[in-house]
Amino acid sequence: NAVVKDEGQSYKGLSAIKQWKTDSSKKFTYTSTPFAAEEKDGKTIVTSRVTGNFPGSPVDLQYRFGLEGNKIASLEII
């Protein structure tokens, strides 16, 4: 039941999330280097420098994780 939000789209469930990851990996080659992390409003926020062969590279992105127990229930990439 996890949800990923990226580039204005939402992907719900394991199958949709796996497809999103596969499609993203086919489009671009990139690395992500985390440099900050914090807890805010019940979310774990990791900020990373993403560098690759995509327009606007490099860019700093926030990965906002919502956790349920020890599992990721949501991820929003901003």
Secondary structure in CASP SS format (residue, H / E / C, confidence):
PFRMAT SS
TARGET T0000
AUTHOR 0000-0000-0000
METHOD secondary structure of the structure
MODEL  1
N C 1.00
A C 1.00
V E 1.00
V E 1.00
K E 1.00
D E 1.00
E C 1.00
G C 1.00
Q E 1.00
S E 1.00
Y E 1.00
K E 1.00
G C 1.00
L H 1.00
S H 1.00
A H 1.00
I H 1.00
K H 1.00
Q H 1.00
W H 1.00
K H 1.00
T H 1.00
D H 1.00
S H 1.00
S H 1.00
K H 1.00
K H 1.00
F C 1.00
T C 1.00
Y E 1.00
T E 1.00
S E 1.00
T E 1.00
P E 1.00
F E 1.00
A E 1.00
A E 1.00
E E 1.00
E E 1.00
K E 1.00
D C 1.00
G C 1.00
K E 1.00
T E 1.00
I E 1.00
V E 1.00
T E 1.00
S E 1.00
R E 1.00
V E 1.00
T E 1.00
G E 1.00
N C 1.00
F C 1.00
P C 1.00
G C 1.00
S C 1.00
P C 1.00
V E 1.00
D E 1.00
L E 1.00
Q E 1.00
Y E 1.00
R E 1.00
F E 1.00
G E 1.00
L E 1.00
E E 1.00
G C 1.00
N C 1.00
K E 1.00
I E 1.00
A E 1.00
S E 1.00
L E 1.00
E E 1.00
I E 1.00
I C 1.00
END
